[in-house]
Amino acid sequence: MVREVEYRHSSKYFVLEVRPKENRCVTLAGFKYINGKLEDNYPSQLWDFQLKKEIKPFIDEMYPPQNHWDIYMNVLGTETLYEEIDNKNIPSYQEIRKQYPDKKSLKLKIYLFKDIDEDNMNEELEKIYRLIQLFREKGIQKYSMNIFYYEERMMEEKGRDIKVGAEFIDYCTHRISVTDKDAKTVLTPKDLEKYLVEFSK
């Protein structure tokens, strides 16, 4: 058990966070509703863990860890996907990617302490292009990615352990947002320029 049982009044269920014996790297939540119905989020938590294990080394290679503020990635499955899988034999993220390509999507957000200028802009677009190529190679068909760039001075002034929040929006200088639909027309890094947003100061 990770936390004590908690009752959520707004949703009207009890929730308990635990780690399964066979995979202690994954923390899941079990829910018991007042009508007696039981649910858990183990499949999504397992897939999130497997996704990070597969993709994060690639991200660390492109974006030095010292510039990371936060990386958020998860697998979103449709309701029909959870109905179709066998809860006693949950397939891996790599398996559902092949078996149910249109019933799950990947959401990726990267927050960086990185000053952007004309000298390194092309390099940053090249990195996003490499991510798109990675998704293509791995058969990740549905996804959205958002890369946020914050001034490097923020890390010096606020420290790197702060949580991402709207109160730091004044430090955010650029954002690149791309979906799988956008990426269909992306054939070179330069094609990503139109998805780059610069925030005025």
C-alpha positions, 0 to 999 in steps of 0.5 A, spaced: 500 500 500 502 506 498 497 511 501 491 510 506 484 509 503 481 515 501 474 517 500 473 522 494 466 526 496 465 529 489 466 522 485 463 518 491 468 512 491 474 510 495 481 510 492 487 506 494 494 506 491 498 500 491 504 497 487 503 490 485 507 484 487 509 483 480 511 490 478 513 494 483 515 500 479 508 501 477 503 505 482 496 504 481 489 506 484 483 502 485 476 505 486 470 502 490 464 506 488 458 506 493 454 501 489 459 496 490 463 497 483 470 496 483 475 499 478 483 500 477 487 504 472 493 498 472 493 498 464 494 505 463 499 506 469 503 500 466 502 502 459 505 509 461 511 506 465 512 502 459 512 508 454 517 512 458 522 506 459 522 506 451 521 513 449 525 517 455 532 515 453 531 518 446 529 524 449 534 524 454 539 523 448 536 529 444 535 534 450 540 534 456 537 532 463 540 539 466 535 542 461 529 538 463 524 541 467 519 536 467 517 531 462 510 528 462 507 522 457 502 518 458 497 513 454 490 515 453 486 509 451 479 509 448 473 506 453 472 500 447 480 498 448 479 497 456 473 493 454 476 488 449 483 487 453 483 481 458 484 484 465 487 477 467 493 478 461 494 485 460 498 486 453 504 490 453 504 497 451 508 495 445 502 490 443 496 494 444 500 499 439 500 494 434 493 490 435 489 497 437 493 502 433 486 507 433 484 506 440 490 509 444 494 515 443 500 518 446 500 525 449 507 528 450 509 534 454 516 537 455 518 543 459 525 545 458 530 551 461 532 553 454 533 560 451 531 560 443 534 564 438 536 564 431 542 560 432 539 554 435 532 554 432 534 550 426 537 545 431 530 545 435 526 544 429 531 538 427 529 535 434 522 535 434 523 532 427 527 526 430 521 525 435 516 525 429 520 520 425 521 516 432 513 515 432 513 513 425 518 508 426 515 505 432 508 505 429 505 510 434 499 513 429 495 517 434 499 523 438 500 530 440 506 533 443 508 540 446 514 542 447 515 549 452 521 553 452 523 557 458 528 562 459 534 559 462 535 564 467 528 561 471 532 555 473 537 560 476 532 564 479 527 559 482 531 553 482 529 546 478 525 543 483 519 547 482 513 544 479 510 547 472 505 552 473 501 558 470 505 562 475 511 562 471 508 563 464 512 570 464 518 566 463 515 561 457 518 564 450 516 559 445 512 553 444 511 547 439 505 543 438 504 538 433 499 532 432 499 526 428 495 530 423 499 535 423 505 531 422 502 528 415 505 534 412 511 534 415 517 532 411 523 536 413 525 540 419 523 546 416 516 544 415 515 545 423 516 552 423 509 554 422 508 550 429 512 554 433 509 559 437 513 565 440 510 569 446 511 576 446 514 579 452 
